[in-house]
């Protein structure tokens, strides 16, 4: 079996490196940038909008982290692109936006 000690050496930024007080919300571009700044690996989940665009979002529903209710797959990308996370200005990022930020790191 391959040596997996690296898993104990460096934290993995689960949904990005977000803050406990949620001023940097999970799955936000700021949370992913914080993880990149510390050279942490990033864990994330993706969901599809009703029109097939891939968004970075953990939950199946929007209720916990946004002012919207219901399943993310029920919303078109035009709505999801404008939807903010918690009480911040951070939006739900698309996978394309995140990949552009990460640039292969």
HUQUI-V356550 format. One record per residue. N is the residue number from 1. SS is DSSP state (H for helix, E for strand, L for the rest). D_LAST is the distance of its C-alpha to the last C-alpha in Angstrom with 1 decimal. Layout:
n->N ss->SS d_last->D_LAST
n->N ss->SS d_last->D_LAST
This chain:
n->1 ss->L d_last->25.3
n->2 ss->L d_last->21.9
n->3 ss->L d_last->21.3
n->4 ss->L d_last->19.6
n->5 ss->L d_last->20.1
n->6 ss->H d_last->16.4
n->7 ss->H d_last->17.0
n->8 ss->H d_last->19.5
n->9 ss->H d_last->17.7
n->10 ss->L d_last->15.0
n->11 ss->L d_last->15.5
n->12 ss->E d_last->13.7
n->13 ss->E d_last->13.7
n->14 ss->E d_last->16.1
n->15 ss->L d_last->16.1
n->16 ss->L d_last->13.9
n->17 ss->L d_last->15.3
n->18 ss->L d_last->18.6
n->19 ss->L d_last->21.9
n->20 ss->L d_last->25.0
n->21 ss->L d_last->27.1
n->22 ss->L d_last->24.8
n->23 ss->L d_last->24.7
n->24 ss->L d_last->21.0
n->25 ss->L d_last->21.4
n->26 ss->L d_last->19.4
n->27 ss->L d_last->17.2
n->28 ss->L d_last->17.3
n->29 ss->H d_last->14.8
n->30 ss->H d_last->15.9
n->31 ss->H d_last->15.2
n->32 ss->H d_last->11.6
n->33 ss->H d_last->11.3
n->34 ss->H d_last->13.2
n->35 ss->H d_last->10.9
n->36 ss->H d_last->7.9
n->37 ss->H d_last->10.7
n->38 ss->L d_last->11.6
n->39 ss->L d_last->8.4
n->40 ss->L d_last->9.7
n->41 ss->E d_last->8.8
n->42 ss->E d_last->10.0
n->43 ss->E d_last->13.1
n->44 ss->L d_last->14.7
n->45 ss->L d_last->17.6
n->46 ss->E d_last->18.7
n->47 ss->E d_last->22.2
n->48 ss->E d_last->24.1
n->49 ss->L d_last->26.3
n->50 ss->L d_last->29.9
n->51 ss->L d_last->29.0
n->52 ss->L d_last->26.0
n->53 ss->L d_last->23.0
n->54 ss->E d_last->20.1
n->55 ss->E d_last->19.5
n->56 ss->E d_last->17.3
n->57 ss->L d_last->20.2
n->58 ss->L d_last->21.3
n->59 ss->L d_last->25.0
n->60 ss->L d_last->27.2
n->61 ss->E d_last->29.3
n->62 ss->L d_last->28.8
n->63 ss->L d_last->31.4
n->64 ss->L d_last->29.6
n->65 ss->L d_last->27.1
n->66 ss->L d_last->28.8
n->67 ss->L d_last->32.3
n->68 ss->L d_last->32.5
n->69 ss->L d_last->34.0
n->70 ss->L d_last->33.6
n->71 ss->E d_last->31.0
n->72 ss->H d_last->27.9
n->73 ss->H d_last->28.8
n->74 ss->H d_last->32.1
n->75 ss->L d_last->30.6
n->76 ss->L d_last->29.8
n->77 ss->H d_last->26.6
n->78 ss->H d_last->28.7
n->79 ss->H d_last->29.6
n->80 ss->H d_last->26.2
n->81 ss->L d_last->24.5
n->82 ss->L d_last->27.1
n->83 ss->L d_last->27.1
n->84 ss->E d_last->26.1
n->85 ss->L d_last->24.9
n->86 ss->L d_last->27.7
n->87 ss->L d_last->29.4
n->88 ss->L d_last->26.6
n->89 ss->L d_last->25.6
n->90 ss->L d_last->22.2
n->91 ss->E d_last->22.2
n->92 ss->L d_last->20.9
n->93 ss->L d_last->17.8
n->94 ss->E d_last->17.5
n->95 ss->H d_last->14.8
n->96 ss->H d_last->14.6
n->97 ss->H d_last->14.1
n->98 ss->H d_last->11.3
n->99 ss->H d_last->9.4
n->100 ss->H d_last->10.3
n->101 ss->H d_last->9.1
n->102 ss->H d_last->5.5
n->103 ss->L d_last->5.7
n->104 ss->L d_last->3.8
n->105 ss->L d_last->0.0
